[in-house]
């Protein structure tokens, strides 16, 4: 599945009865010696795959990078990739989206909406008041 989707193996987990199966287990370990572990039997055995968080982003980024490099387009800055597109530097700090993202980040870390809002406004005020 990793080769077909471009998702790294460490981001894929095999599930049996909706529970992760460790990489070191064999089918015999999962089903038992007689092959009739929990959920097995006349209906058969059903496995599923779980994609860990961030994997789709990694796969999409890898596909995009591969497409761009095959096209030969884009201006390379170094071996790590292409030049960023869109706003950068102070232009990003002029957008409401940046400040909303910062406030969201602070709320995740501080876990107090009021304190996170105050901190975000302090950062914004300091940025605007710089010389």
Backbone atoms as SQL, in Angstrom:
CREATE TABLE atoms (id INTEGER PRIMARY KEY, chain TEXT, resi INTEGER, resn TEXT, atom TEXT, x REAL, y REAL, z REAL);
INSERT INTO atoms VALUES
  (1, 'A', 1, 'UNK', 'N', 0.815, -1.184, 0.000),
  (2, 'A', 1, 'UNK', 'CA', 0.000, 0.000, 0.000),
  (3, 'A', 1, 'UNK', 'C', 0.870, 1.263, 0.000),
  (4, 'A', 2, 'UNK', 'N', 2.008, 1.203, 0.673),
  (5, 'A', 2, 'UNK', 'CA', 2.888, 2.358, 0.729),
  (6, 'A', 2, 'UNK', 'C', 3.384, 2.743, -0.659),
  (7, 'A', 3, 'UNK', 'N', 3.734, 1.747, -1.458),
  (8, 'A', 3, 'UNK', 'CA', 4.237, 2.019, -2.804),
  (9, 'A', 3, 'UNK', 'C', 3.153, 2.625, -3.688),
  (10, 'A', 4, 'UNK', 'N', 1.906, 2.209, -3.488),
  (11, 'A', 4, 'UNK', 'CA', 0.805, 2.700, -4.316),
  (12, 'A', 4, 'UNK', 'C', 0.381, 4.116, -3.954),
  (13, 'A', 5, 'UNK', 'N', 0.426, 4.438, -2.657),
  (14, 'A', 5, 'UNK', 'CA', -0.086, 5.732, -2.199),
  (15, 'A', 5, 'UNK', 'C', 0.988, 6.770, -1.959),
  (16, 'A', 6, 'UNK', 'N', 2.221, 6.343, -1.756),
  (17, 'A', 6, 'UNK', 'CA', 3.288, 7.277, -1.431),
  (18, 'A', 6, 'UNK', 'C', 3.322, 7.621, 0.049),
  (19, 'A', 7, 'UNK', 'N', 2.495, 6.964, 0.848),
  (20, 'A', 7, 'UNK', 'CA', 2.474, 7.199, 2.292),
  (21, 'A', 7, 'UNK', 'C', 3.575, 6.362, 2.924),
  (22, 'A', 8, 'UNK', 'N', 4.433, 6.975, 3.761),
  (23, 'A', 8, 'UNK', 'CA', 5.525, 6.216, 4.381),
  (24, 'A', 8, 'UNK', 'C', 5.001, 5.060, 5.237),
  (25, 'A', 9, 'UNK', 'N', 5.754, 3.953, 5.297),
  (26, 'A', 9, 'UNK', 'CA', 5.340, 2.787, 6.067),
  (27, 'A', 9, 'UNK', 'C', 5.105, 3.104, 7.536),
  (28, 'A', 10, 'UNK', 'N', 5.892, 4.006, 8.113),
  (29, 'A', 10, 'UNK', 'CA', 5.715, 4.314, 9.531),
  (30, 'A', 10, 'UNK', 'C', 4.426, 5.076, 9.820),
  (31, 'A', 11, 'UNK', 'N', 3.739, 5.542, 8.771),
  (32, 'A', 11, 'UNK', 'CA', 2.457, 6.226, 8.940),
  (33, 'A', 11, 'UNK', 'C', 1.266, 5.303, 8.675),
  (34, 'A', 12, 'UNK', 'N', 1.527, 4.039, 8.363),
  (35, 'A', 12, 'UNK', 'CA', 0.473, 3.061, 8.118),
  (36, 'A', 12, 'UNK', 'C', 0.445, 2.048, 9.255),
  (37, 'A', 13, 'UNK', 'N', -0.737, 1.742, 9.762),
  (38, 'A', 13, 'UNK', 'CA', -0.899, 0.745, 10.819),
  (39, 'A', 13, 'UNK', 'C', -1.953, -0.267, 10.404),
  (40, 'A', 14, 'UNK', 'N', -1.651, -1.540, 10.610),
  (41, 'A', 14, 'UNK', 'CA', -2.589, -2.613, 10.321),
  (42, 'A', 14, 'UNK', 'C', -3.510, -2.781, 11.526),
  (43, 'A', 15, 'UNK', 'N', -4.821, -2.907, 11.265),
  (44, 'A', 15, 'UNK', 'CA', -5.800, -3.086, 12.330),
  (45, 'A', 15, 'UNK', 'C', -6.487, -4.431, 12.173),
  (46, 'A', 16, 'UNK', 'N', -6.721, -5.108, 13.289),
  (47, 'A', 16, 'UNK', 'CA', -7.507, -6.334, 13.328),
  (48, 'A', 16, 'UNK', 'C', -8.545, -6.147, 14.419),
  (49, 'A', 17, 'UNK', 'N', -9.807, -6.280, 14.076),
  (50, 'A', 17, 'UNK', 'CA', -10.908, -5.999, 15.005),
  (51, 'A', 17, 'UNK', 'C', -10.801, -4.577, 15.567),
  (52, 'A', 18, 'UNK', 'N', -10.436, -3.648, 14.699),
  (53, 'A', 18, 'UNK', 'CA', -10.327, -2.225, 15.025),
  (54, 'A', 18, 'UNK', 'C', -9.250, -1.907, 16.057),
  (55, 'A', 19, 'UNK', 'N', -8.285, -2.806, 16.221),
  (56, 'A', 19, 'UNK', 'CA', -7.180, -2.597, 17.153),
  (57, 'A', 19, 'UNK', 'C', -5.870, -2.738, 16.391),
  (58, 'A', 20, 'UNK', 'N', -4.888, -1.864, 16.684),
  (59, 'A', 20, 'UNK', 'CA', -3.600, -1.961, 15.983),
  (60, 'A', 20, 'UNK', 'C', -2.895, -3.281, 16.256),
  (61, 'A', 21, 'UNK', 'N', -2.252, -3.796, 15.234),
  (62, 'A', 21, 'UNK', 'CA', -1.459, -5.023, 15.336),
  (63, 'A', 21, 'UNK', 'C', -0.005, -4.600, 15.204),
  (64, 'A', 22, 'UNK', 'N', 0.845, -5.051, 16.119),
  (65, 'A', 22, 'UNK', 'CA', 2.251, -4.650, 16.067),
  (66, 'A', 22, 'UNK', 'C', 2.927, -5.230, 14.835),
  (67, 'A', 23, 'UNK', 'N', 3.970, -4.576, 14.381),
  (68, 'A', 23, 'UNK', 'CA', 4.680, -4.978, 13.167),
  (69, 'A', 23, 'UNK', 'C', 5.347, -6.345, 13.306),
  (70, 'A', 24, 'UNK', 'N', 5.668, -6.747, 14.544),
  (71, 'A', 24, 'UNK', 'CA', 6.391, -8.004, 14.744),
  (72, 'A', 24, 'UNK', 'C', 5.481, -9.227, 14.759),
  (73, 'A', 25, 'UNK', 'N', 4.159, -9.021, 14.767),
  (74, 'A', 25, 'UNK', 'CA', 3.229, -10.153, 14.827),
  (75, 'A', 25, 'UNK', 'C', 3.011, -10.754, 13.445),
  (76, 'A', 26, 'UNK', 'N', 2.863, -12.072, 13.444),
  (77, 'A', 26, 'UNK', 'CA', 2.510, -12.786, 12.218),
  (78, 'A', 26, 'UNK', 'C', 1.006, -13.052, 12.236),
  (79, 'A', 27, 'UNK', 'N', 0.470, -13.516, 11.123),
  (80, 'A', 27, 'UNK', 'CA', -0.949, -13.846, 11.041),
  (81, 'A', 27, 'UNK', 'C', -1.311, -14.925, 12.063),
  (82, 'A', 28, 'UNK', 'N', -0.411, -15.881, 12.259),
  (83, 'A', 28, 'UNK', 'CA', -0.641, -16.949, 13.237),
  (84, 'A', 28, 'UNK', 'C', -0.702, -16.379, 14.652),
  (85, 'A', 29, 'UNK', 'N', 0.144, -15.372, 14.961),
  (86, 'A', 29, 'UNK', 'CA', 0.116, -14.733, 16.276),
  (87, 'A', 29, 'UNK', 'C', -1.211, -14.017, 16.512),
  (88, 'A', 30, 'UNK', 'N', -1.749, -13.391, 15.476),
  (89, 'A', 30, 'UNK', 'CA', -2.984, -12.626, 15.600),
  (90, 'A', 30, 'UNK', 'C', -4.192, -13.538, 15.730),
  (91, 'A', 31, 'UNK', 'N', -4.265, -14.568, 14.888),
  (92, 'A', 31, 'UNK', 'CA', -5.438, -15.441, 14.853),
  (93, 'A', 31, 'UNK', 'C', -5.375, -16.600, 15.836),
  (94, 'A', 32, 'UNK', 'N', -4.195, -16.941, 16.310),
  (95, 'A', 32, 'UNK', 'CA', -4.046, -18.096, 17.176),
  (96, 'A', 32, 'UNK', 'C', -3.617, -19.301, 16.375),
  (97, 'A', 33, 'UNK', 'N', -3.204, -20.371, 17.073),
  (98, 'A', 33, 'UNK', 'CA', -2.671, -21.547, 16.373),
  (99, 'A', 33, 'UNK', 'C', -3.698, -22.259, 15.494),
  (100, 'A', 34, 'UNK', 'N', -4.980, -22.218, 15.877),
  (101, 'A', 34, 'UNK', 'CA', -5.992, -22.900, 15.063),
  (102, 'A', 34, 'UNK', 'C', -6.632, -21.978, 14.037),
  (103, 'A', 35, 'UNK', 'N', -6.198, -20.706, 14.001),
  (104, 'A', 35, 'UNK', 'CA', -6.707, -19.767, 13.002),
  (105, 'A', 35, 'UNK', 'C', -8.097, -19.254, 13.299),
  (106, 'A', 36, 'UNK', 'N', -8.545, -19.409, 14.526),
  (107, 'A', 36, 'UNK', 'CA', -9.885, -18.959, 14.873),
  (108, 'A', 36, 'UNK', 'C', -9.845, -17.976, 16.029),
  (109, 'A', 37, 'UNK', 'N', -9.053, -16.951, 15.913),
  (110, 'A', 37, 'UNK', 'CA', -9.005, -15.904, 16.924),
  (111, 'A', 37, 'UNK', 'C', -10.293, -15.128, 16.957),
  (112, 'A', 38, 'UNK', 'N', -10.382, -14.166, 17.848),
  (113, 'A', 38, 'UNK', 'CA', -11.608, -13.367, 17.971),
  (114, 'A', 38, 'UNK', 'C', -11.947, -12.725, 16.638),
  (115, 'A', 39, 'UNK', 'N', -13.156, -12.978, 16.167),
  (116, 'A', 39, 'UNK', 'CA', -13.595, -12.392, 14.908),
  (117, 'A', 39, 'UNK', 'C', -13.371, -13.284, 13.706),
  (118, 'A', 40, 'UNK', 'N', -12.595, -14.326, 13.851),
  (119, 'A', 40, 'UNK', 'CA', -12.366, -15.231, 12.729),
  (120, 'A', 40, 'UNK', 'C', -13.455, -16.296, 12.735),
  (121, 'A', 41, 'UNK', 'N', -13.565, -17.005, 11.687),
  (122, 'A', 41, 'UNK', 'CA', -14.557, -18.071, 11.640),
  (123, 'A', 41, 'UNK', 'C', -15.170, -18.175, 10.276),
  (124, 'A', 42, 'UNK', 'N', -16.458, -18.530, 10.247),
  (125, 'A', 42, 'UNK', 'CA', -17.160, -18.757, 8.991),
  (126, 'A', 42, 'UNK', 'C', -17.197, -17.518, 8.117),
  (127, 'A', 43, 'UNK', 'N', -17.242, -16.348, 8.750),
  (128, 'A', 43, 'UNK', 'CA', -17.317, -15.108, 7.976),
  (129, 'A', 43, 'UNK', 'C', -15.960, -14.702, 7.407),
  (130, 'A', 44, 'UNK', 'N', -14.892, -15.277, 7.912),
  (131, 'A', 44, 'UNK', 'CA', -13.568, -14.911, 7.439),
  (132, 'A', 44, 'UNK', 'C', -12.893, -13.941, 8.389),
  (133, 'A', 45, 'UNK', 'N', -11.806, -13.378, 7.955),
  (134, 'A', 45, 'UNK', 'CA', -11.019, -12.454, 8.759),
  (135, 'A', 45, 'UNK', 'C', -10.991, -11.105, 8.054),
  (136, 'A', 46, 'UNK', 'N', -11.156, -10.048, 8.797),
  (137, 'A', 46, 'UNK', 'CA', -11.152, -8.716, 8.195),
  (138, 'A', 46, 'UNK', 'C', -10.070, -7.851, 8.833),
  (139, 'A', 47, 'UNK', 'N', -9.166, -7.373, 8.006),
  (140, 'A', 47, 'UNK', 'CA', -8.133, -6.441, 8.434),
  (141, 'A', 47, 'UNK', 'C', -8.444, -5.083, 7.825),
  (142, 'A', 48, 'UNK', 'N', -7.960, -4.042, 8.433),
  (143, 'A', 48, 'UNK', 'CA', -8.094, -2.697, 7.871),
  (144, 'A', 48, 'UNK', 'C', -6.799, -1.945, 8.088),
  (145, 'A', 49, 'UNK', 'N', -6.667, -0.824, 7.387),
  (146, 'A', 49, 'UNK', 'CA', -5.471, 0.004, 7.508),
  (147, 'A', 49, 'UNK', 'C', -5.846, 1.342, 8.109),
  (148, 'A', 50, 'UNK', 'N', -4.964, 1.858, 8.963),
  (149, 'A', 50, 'UNK', 'CA', -5.141, 3.178, 9.545),
  (150, 'A', 50, 'UNK', 'C', -3.975, 4.043, 9.065),
  (151, 'A', 51, 'UNK', 'N', -4.294, 5.230, 8.603),
  (152, 'A', 51, 'UNK', 'CA', -3.269, 6.171, 8.182),
  (153, 'A', 51, 'UNK', 'C', -3.085, 7.169, 9.317),
  (154, 'A', 52, 'UNK', 'N', -1.874, 7.242, 9.843),
  (155, 'A', 52, 'UNK', 'CA', -1.577, 8.130, 10.968),
  (156, 'A', 52, 'UNK', 'C', -1.603, 9.587, 10.504),
  (157, 'A', 53, 'UNK', 'N', -1.848, 10.480, 11.434),
  (158, 'A', 53, 'UNK', 'CA', -1.932, 11.899, 11.126),
  (159, 'A', 53, 'UNK', 'C', -0.697, 12.438, 10.423),
  (160, 'A', 54, 'UNK', 'N', -0.916, 13.336, 9.477),
  (161, 'A', 54, 'UNK', 'CA', 0.170, 13.968, 8.735),
  (162, 'A', 54, 'UNK', 'C', 0.613, 13.199, 7.518),
  (163, 'A', 55, 'UNK', 'N', 0.181, 11.966, 7.384),
  (164, 'A', 55, 'UNK', 'CA', 0.642, 11.139, 6.274),
  (165, 'A', 55, 'UNK', 'C', 0.148, 11.655, 4.937),
  (166, 'A', 56, 'UNK', 'N', -1.096, 12.087, 4.877),
  (167, 'A', 56, 'UNK', 'CA', -1.623, 12.589, 3.609),
  (168, 'A', 56, 'UNK', 'C', -0.854, 13.826, 3.179),
  (169, 'A', 57, 'UNK', 'N', -0.502, 14.644, 4.132),
  (170, 'A', 57, 'UNK', 'CA', 0.274, 15.838, 3.832),
  (171, 'A', 57, 'UNK', 'C', 1.646, 15.467, 3.284),
  (172, 'A', 58, 'UNK', 'N', 2.287, 14.470, 3.908),
  (173, 'A', 58, 'UNK', 'CA', 3.593, 14.029, 3.434),
  (174, 'A', 58, 'UNK', 'C', 3.498, 13.473, 2.017),
  (175, 'A', 59, 'UNK', 'N', 2.462, 12.666, 1.769),
  (176, 'A', 59, 'UNK', 'CA', 2.307, 12.075, 0.443),
  (177, 'A', 59, 'UNK', 'C', 2.029, 13.152, -0.598),
  (178, 'A', 60, 'UNK', 'N', 1.173, 14.106, -0.254),
  (179, 'A', 60, 'UNK', 'CA', 0.856, 15.182, -1.196),
  (180, 'A', 60, 'UNK', 'C', 2.087, 16.040, -1.480),
  (181, 'A', 61, 'UNK', 'N', 2.857, 16.328, -0.440),
  (182, 'A', 61, 'UNK', 'CA', 4.061, 17.132, -0.625),
  (183, 'A', 61, 'UNK', 'C', 5.079, 16.405, -1.491),
  (184, 'A', 62, 'UNK', 'N', 5.229, 15.107, -1.273),
  (185, 'A', 62, 'UNK', 'CA', 6.170, 14.332, -2.075),
  (186, 'A', 62, 'UNK', 'C', 5.730, 14.280, -3.531),
  (187, 'A', 63, 'UNK', 'N', 4.427, 14.112, -3.756),
  (188, 'A', 63, 'UNK', 'CA', 3.912, 14.073, -5.128),
  (189, 'A', 63, 'UNK', 'C', 4.099, 15.413, -5.821),
  (190, 'A', 64, 'UNK', 'N', 3.836, 16.485, -5.098),
  (191, 'A', 64, 'UNK', 'CA', 3.996, 17.825, -5.672),
  (192, 'A', 64, 'UNK', 'C', 5.450, 18.087, -6.029),
  (193, 'A', 65, 'UNK', 'N', 6.347, 17.718, -5.115),
  (194, 'A', 65, 'UNK', 'CA', 7.771, 17.939, -5.366),
  (195, 'A', 65, 'UNK', 'C', 8.241, 17.120, -6.566),
  (196, 'A', 66, 'UNK', 'N', 7.752, 15.886, -6.661),
  (197, 'A', 66, 'UNK', 'CA', 8.126, 15.039, -7.796),
  (198, 'A', 66, 'UNK', 'C', 7.605, 15.627, -9.107),
  (199, 'A', 67, 'UNK', 'N', 6.379, 16.140, -9.091),
  (200, 'A', 67, 'UNK', 'CA', 5.802, 16.726, -10.304),
  (201, 'A', 67, 'UNK', 'C', 6.567, 17.974, -10.723),
  (202, 'A', 68, 'UNK', 'N', 6.914, 18.812, -9.757),
  (203, 'A', 68, 'UNK', 'CA', 7.641, 20.040, -10.069),
  (204, 'A', 68, 'UNK', 'C', 9.034, 19.745, -10.601),
  (205, 'A', 69, 'UNK', 'N', 9.701, 18.740, -9.998),
  (206, 'A', 69, 'UNK', 'CA', 11.057, 18.432, -10.453),
  (207, 'A', 69, 'UNK', 'C', 11.044, 17.784, -11.835),
  (208, 'A', 70, 'UNK', 'N', 9.978, 17.028, -12.155),
  (209, 'A', 70, 'UNK', 'CA', 9.913, 16.417, -13.480),
  (210, 'A', 70, 'UNK', 'C', 9.595, 17.444, -14.559),
  (211, 'A', 71, 'UNK', 'N', 8.878, 18.519, -14.161),
  (212, 'A', 71, 'UNK', 'CA', 8.562, 19.576, -15.120),
  (213, 'A', 71, 'UNK', 'C', 9.772, 20.464, -15.378),
  (214, 'A', 72, 'UNK', 'N', 10.675, 20.494, -14.408),
  (215, 'A', 72, 'UNK', 'CA', 11.850, 21.342, -14.554),
  (216, 'A', 72, 'UNK', 'C', 11.551, 22.796, -14.290),
  (217, 'A', 73, 'UNK', 'N', 10.333, 23.111, -13.882),
  (218, 'A', 73, 'UNK', 'CA', 9.958, 24.496, -13.604),
  (219, 'A', 73, 'UNK', 'C', 10.330, 24.882, -12.195),
  (220, 'A', 74, 'UNK', 'N', 10.183, 26.138, -11.893),
  (221, 'A', 74, 'UNK', 'CA', 10.476, 26.630, -10.548),
  (222, 'A', 74, 'UNK', 'C', 11.925, 27.013, -10.403),
  (223, 'A', 75, 'UNK', 'N', 12.170, 27.916, -9.507),
  (224, 'A', 75, 'UNK', 'CA', 13.519, 28.385, -9.255),
  (225, 'A', 75, 'UNK', 'C', 14.049, 27.719, -8.007),
  (226, 'A', 76, 'UNK', 'N', 15.080, 26.917, -8.134),
  (227, 'A', 76, 'UNK', 'CA', 15.629, 26.227, -6.980),
  (228, 'A', 76, 'UNK', 'C', 16.534, 27.167, -6.196),
  (229, 'A', 77, 'UNK', 'N', 16.424, 27.043, -4.852),
  (230, 'A', 77, 'UNK', 'CA', 17.304, 27.830, -4.000),
  (231, 'A', 77, 'UNK', 'C', 18.431, 26.971, -3.465),
  (232, 'A', 78, 'UNK', 'N', 18.155, 25.712, -3.177),
  (233, 'A', 78, 'UNK', 'CA', 19.145, 24.752, -2.733),
  (234, 'A', 78, 'UNK', 'C', 18.582, 23.354, -2.959),
  (235, 'A', 79, 'UNK', 'N', 19.288, 22.314, -2.453),
  (236, 'A', 79, 'UNK', 'CA', 18.814, 20.957, -2.710),
  (237, 'A', 79, 'UNK', 'C', 17.537, 20.613, -1.954),
  (238, 'A', 80, 'UNK', 'N', 17.075, 21.474, -1.036),
  (239, 'A', 80, 'UNK', 'CA', 15.883, 21.134, -0.250),
  (240, 'A', 80, 'UNK', 'C', 14.575, 21.423, -0.961),
  (241, 'A', 81, 'UNK', 'N', 14.550, 22.233, -1.997),
  (242, 'A', 81, 'UNK', 'CA', 13.278, 22.453, -2.668),
  (243, 'A', 81, 'UNK', 'C', 13.212, 23.738, -3.449),
  (244, 'A', 82, 'UNK', 'N', 11.991, 24.169, -3.704),
  (245, 'A', 82, 'UNK', 'CA', 11.730, 25.321, -4.531),
  (246, 'A', 82, 'UNK', 'C', 11.500, 26.560, -3.682),
  (247, 'A', 83, 'UNK', 'N', 11.531, 27.711, -4.298),
  (248, 'A', 83, 'UNK', 'CA', 11.266, 28.971, -3.636),
  (249, 'A', 83, 'UNK', 'C', 9.805, 29.006, -3.209),
  (250, 'A', 84, 'UNK', 'N', 9.548, 29.517, -2.001),
  (251, 'A', 84, 'UNK', 'CA', 8.175, 29.607, -1.515),
  (252, 'A', 84, 'UNK', 'C', 7.372, 30.579, -2.371),
  (253, 'A', 85, 'UNK', 'N', 6.101, 30.262, -2.563),
  (254, 'A', 85, 'UNK', 'CA', 5.214, 31.105, -3.338),
  (255, 'A', 85, 'UNK', 'C', 4.307, 31.868, -2.383),
  (256, 'A', 86, 'UNK', 'N', 3.823, 33.013, -2.789),
  (257, 'A', 86, 'UNK', 'CA', 2.893, 33.782, -1.961),
  (258, 'A', 86, 'UNK', 'C', 3.618, 34.740, -1.040),
  (259, 'A', 87, 'UNK', 'N', 2.890, 35.189, -0.039),
  (260, 'A', 87, 'UNK', 'CA', 3.436, 36.162, 0.899),
  (261, 'A', 87, 'UNK', 'C', 4.542, 35.567, 1.743),
  (262, 'A', 88, 'UNK', 'N', 5.465, 36.417, 2.153),
  (263, 'A', 88, 'UNK', 'CA', 6.513, 36.013, 3.079),
  (264, 'A', 88, 'UNK', 'C', 6.958, 37.248, 3.847),
  (265, 'A', 89, 'UNK', 'N', 7.699, 37.021, 4.908),
  (266, 'A', 89, 'UNK', 'CA', 8.208, 38.122, 5.708),
  (267, 'A', 89, 'UNK', 'C', 7.106, 38.968, 6.312),
  (268, 'A', 90, 'UNK', 'N', 7.247, 40.280, 6.247),
  (269, 'A', 90, 'UNK', 'CA', 6.280, 41.195, 6.845),
  (270, 'A', 90, 'UNK', 'C', 4.907, 41.121, 6.177),
  (271, 'A', 91, 'UNK', 'N', 4.853, 40.686, 4.940),
  (272, 'A', 91, 'UNK', 'CA', 3.565, 40.556, 4.263),
  (273, 'A', 91, 'UNK', 'C', 2.654, 39.558, 4.966),
  (274, 'A', 92, 'UNK', 'N', 3.239, 38.479, 5.488),
  (275, 'A', 92, 'UNK', 'CA', 2.454, 37.482, 6.213),
  (276, 'A', 92, 'UNK', 'C', 1.903, 38.086, 7.501),
  (277, 'A', 93, 'UNK', 'N', 2.736, 38.880, 8.180),
  (278, 'A', 93, 'UNK', 'CA', 2.328, 39.474, 9.454),
  (279, 'A', 93, 'UNK', 'C', 1.242, 40.523, 9.290),
  (280, 'A', 94, 'UNK', 'N', 0.972, 40.942, 8.083),
  (281, 'A', 94, 'UNK', 'CA', -0.083, 41.925, 7.834),
  (282, 'A', 94, 'UNK', 'C', -1.443, 41.260, 7.621),
  (283, 'A', 95, 'UNK', 'N', -1.484, 39.924, 7.602),
  (284, 'A', 95, 'UNK', 'CA', -2.747, 39.230, 7.353),
  (285, 'A', 95, 'UNK', 'C', -3.426, 38.830, 8.664),
  (286, 'A', 96, 'UNK', 'N', -4.750, 38.831, 8.637),
  (287, 'A', 96, 'UNK', 'CA', -5.526, 38.387, 9.804),
  (288, 'A', 96, 'UNK', 'C', -5.338, 36.892, 10.027),
  (289, 'A', 97, 'UNK', 'N', -5.132, 36.151, 8.938),
  (290, 'A', 97, 'UNK', 'CA', -4.962, 34.706, 9.046),
  (291, 'A', 97, 'UNK', 'C', -3.773, 34.350, 9.937),
  (292, 'A', 98, 'UNK', 'N', -2.675, 35.089, 9.804),
  (293, 'A', 98, 'UNK', 'CA', -1.500, 34.832, 10.634),
  (294, 'A', 98, 'UNK', 'C', -1.831, 34.993, 12.102),
  (295, 'A', 99, 'UNK', 'N', -2.503, 36.078, 12.452),
  (296, 'A', 99, 'UNK', 'CA', -2.800, 36.364, 13.851),
  (297, 'A', 99, 'UNK', 'C', -3.833, 35.386, 14.401),
  (298, 'A', 100, 'UNK', 'N', -4.771, 34.944, 13.568),
  (299, 'A', 100, 'UNK', 'CA', -5.730, 33.921, 14.004),
  (300, 'A', 100, 'UNK', 'C', -5.012, 32.592, 14.255),
  (301, 'A', 101, 'UNK', 'N', -4.060, 32.249, 13.371),
  (302, 'A', 101, 'UNK', 'CA', -3.280, 31.024, 13.560),
  (303, 'A', 101, 'UNK', 'C', -2.451, 31.097, 14.838),
  (304, 'A', 102, 'UNK', 'N', -1.842, 32.251, 15.088),
  (305, 'A', 102, 'UNK', 'CA', -1.043, 32.424, 16.299),
  (306, 'A', 102, 'UNK', 'C', -1.916, 32.267, 17.543),
  (307, 'A', 103, 'UNK', 'N', -3.094, 32.866, 17.514),
  (308, 'A', 103, 'UNK', 'CA', -4.010, 32.755, 18.654),
  (309, 'A', 103, 'UNK', 'C', -4.417, 31.290, 18.859),
  (310, 'A', 104, 'UNK', 'N', -4.706, 30.580, 17.780),
  (311, 'A', 104, 'UNK', 'CA', -5.055, 29.160, 17.876),
  (312, 'A', 104, 'UNK', 'C', -3.923, 28.339, 18.457),
  (313, 'A', 105, 'UNK', 'N', -2.702, 28.619, 18.033),
  (314, 'A', 105, 'UNK', 'CA', -1.531, 27.922, 18.558),
  (315, 'A', 105, 'UNK', 'C', -1.403, 28.165, 20.056),
  (316, 'A', 106, 'UNK', 'N', -1.550, 29.430, 20.457),
  (317, 'A', 106, 'UNK', 'CA', -1.438, 29.760, 21.876),
  (318, 'A', 106, 'UNK', 'C', -2.539, 29.092, 22.691),
  (319, 'A', 107, 'UNK', 'N', -3.745, 29.006, 22.146),
  (320, 'A', 107, 'UNK', 'CA', -4.841, 28.345, 22.859),
  (321, 'A', 107, 'UNK', 'C', -4.544, 26.868, 23.074),
  (322, 'A', 108, 'UNK', 'N', -3.926, 26.233, 22.088),
  (323, 'A', 108, 'UNK', 'CA', -3.562, 24.820, 22.234),
  (324, 'A', 108, 'UNK', 'C', -2.536, 24.631, 23.345),
  (325, 'A', 109, 'UNK', 'N', -1.586, 25.531, 23.417),
  (326, 'A', 109, 'UNK', 'CA', -0.512, 25.382, 24.404),
  (327, 'A', 109, 'UNK', 'C', -0.919, 25.842, 25.796),
  (328, 'A', 110, 'UNK', 'N', -1.637, 26.956, 25.891),
  (329, 'A', 110, 'UNK', 'CA', -1.983, 27.553, 27.175),
  (330, 'A', 110, 'UNK', 'C', -3.250, 26.916, 27.755),
  (331, 'A', 111, 'UNK', 'N', -4.136, 26.488, 26.877),
  (332, 'A', 111, 'UNK', 'CA', -5.423, 25.875, 27.252),
  (333, 'A', 111, 'UNK', 'C', -6.304, 26.824, 28.063),
  (334, 'A', 112, 'UNK', 'N', -6.206, 28.099, 27.755),
  (335, 'A', 112, 'UNK', 'CA', -7.065, 29.109, 28.380),
  (336, 'A', 112, 'UNK', 'C', -7.312, 30.165, 27.321),
  (337, 'A', 113, 'UNK', 'N', -8.559, 30.259, 26.850),
  (338, 'A', 113, 'UNK', 'CA', -8.886, 31.141, 25.734),
  (339, 'A', 113, 'UNK', 'C', -8.578, 32.601, 26.051),
  (340, 'A', 114, 'UNK', 'N', -8.892, 33.038, 27.255),
  (341, 'A', 114, 'UNK', 'CA', -8.675, 34.443, 27.627),
  (342, 'A', 114, 'UNK', 'C', -7.179, 34.780, 27.637),
  (343, 'A', 115, 'UNK', 'N', -6.406, 33.936, 28.289),
  (344, 'A', 115, 'UNK', 'CA', -4.955, 34.179, 28.369),
  (345, 'A', 115, 'UNK', 'C', -4.328, 34.120, 26.976),
  (346, 'A', 116, 'UNK', 'N', -4.747, 33.158, 26.165),
  (347, 'A', 116, 'UNK', 'CA', -4.208, 33.037, 24.807),
  (348, 'A', 116, 'UNK', 'C', -4.549, 34.270, 23.986),
  (349, 'A', 117, 'UNK', 'N', -5.777, 34.777, 24.120),
  (350, 'A', 117, 'UNK', 'CA', -6.170, 35.989, 23.399),
  (351, 'A', 117, 'UNK', 'C', -5.353, 37.200, 23.819),
  (352, 'A', 118, 'UNK', 'N', -5.135, 37.319, 25.130),
  (353, 'A', 118, 'UNK', 'CA', -4.326, 38.432, 25.643),
  (354, 'A', 118, 'UNK', 'C', -2.888, 38.345, 25.140),
  (355, 'A', 119, 'UNK', 'N', -2.343, 37.132, 25.136),
  (356, 'A', 119, 'UNK', 'CA', -0.963, 36.949, 24.664),
  (357, 'A', 119, 'UNK', 'C', -0.855, 37.267, 23.173),
  (358, 'A', 120, 'UNK', 'N', -1.842, 36.813, 22.397),
  (359, 'A', 120, 'UNK', 'CA', -1.822, 37.089, 20.961),
  (360, 'A', 120, 'UNK', 'C', -1.891, 38.586, 20.703),
  (361, 'A', 121, 'UNK', 'N', -2.744, 39.290, 21.439),
  (362, 'A', 121, 'UNK', 'CA', -2.844, 40.751, 21.281),
  (363, 'A', 121, 'UNK', 'C', -1.559, 41.441, 21.726),
  (364, 'A', 122, 'UNK', 'N', -0.899, 40.904, 22.750),
  (365, 'A', 122, 'UNK', 'CA', 0.381, 41.471, 23.196),
  (366, 'A', 122, 'UNK', 'C', 1.436, 41.324, 22.100),
  (367, 'A', 123, 'UNK', 'N', 1.475, 40.137, 21.479),
  (368, 'A', 123, 'UNK', 'CA', 2.409, 39.931, 20.369),
  (369, 'A', 123, 'UNK', 'C', 2.105, 40.896, 19.225),
  (370, 'A', 124, 'UNK', 'N', 0.827, 41.018, 18.895),
  (371, 'A', 124, 'UNK', 'CA', 0.425, 41.888, 17.791),
  (372, 'A', 124, 'UNK', 'C', 0.758, 43.345, 18.093),
  (373, 'A', 125, 'UNK', 'N', 0.466, 43.779, 19.331),
  (374, 'A', 125, 'UNK', 'CA', 0.777, 45.153, 19.732),
  (375, 'A', 125, 'UNK', 'C', 2.271, 45.433, 19.707),
  (376, 'A', 126, 'UNK', 'N', 3.052, 44.469, 20.164),
  (377, 'A', 126, 'UNK', 'CA', 4.511, 44.629, 20.150),
  (378, 'A', 126, 'UNK', 'C', 5.021, 44.715, 18.723),
  (379, 'A', 127, 'UNK', 'N', 4.435, 43.920, 17.820),
  (380, 'A', 127, 'UNK', 'CA', 4.871, 43.942, 16.428),
  (381, 'A', 127, 'UNK', 'C', 4.547, 45.296, 15.787),
  (382, 'A', 128, 'UNK', 'N', 3.337, 45.787, 16.052),
  (383, 'A', 128, 'UNK', 'CA', 2.936, 47.071, 15.479),
  (384, 'A', 128, 'UNK', 'C', 3.732, 48.237, 16.062),
  (385, 'A', 129, 'UNK', 'N', 4.122, 48.125, 17.338),
  (386, 'A', 129, 'UNK', 'CA', 4.806, 49.221, 18.008),
  (387, 'A', 129, 'UNK', 'C', 6.313, 49.222, 17.873),
  (388, 'A', 130, 'UNK', 'N', 6.860, 48.275, 17.133),
  (389, 'A', 130, 'UNK', 'CA', 8.331, 48.213, 16.997),
  (390, 'A', 130, 'UNK', 'C', 8.845, 49.422, 16.208),
  (391, 'A', 131, 'UNK', 'N', 10.080, 49.719, 16.385),
  (392, 'A', 131, 'UNK', 'CA', 10.668, 50.858, 15.687),
  (393, 'A', 131, 'UNK', 'C', 11.606, 50.451, 14.599);
